[in-house]
């Protein structure tokens, strides 16, 4: 498990959880939960839940097997999410894949809520 206040980048394989008050960029593979200020999946894959205070962006050729909760979620064309997404603002481009439930909420989603 990683707990830090620094920027985190996952380029290889990580098995464990990440907690940071900063940004996490995943271009490799991760198995575990991620809690951060914001998260960017850039061709990466996560098997676990994502919780962000601000934005989670899932770019093309990225995948998430788990739930995503954030202030804002961006699902880009060519990404795949298998799980529920909960946010105040959700953007989903044509060609993005979501297998799960989408919920737009007026309140900040609770970081410790389990879907």
Secondary structure, DSSP 8 states (H G I E B T S, - for coil): -EEESS-EEE-SEEES-EEESSEEEESSEEES-EEESEEEESS-EEES-EEESSEEEE-TT-EEES-EE-SEEEE-TT-EEES-EEESEEEE-TT-EEES-EEE-SS---TT---
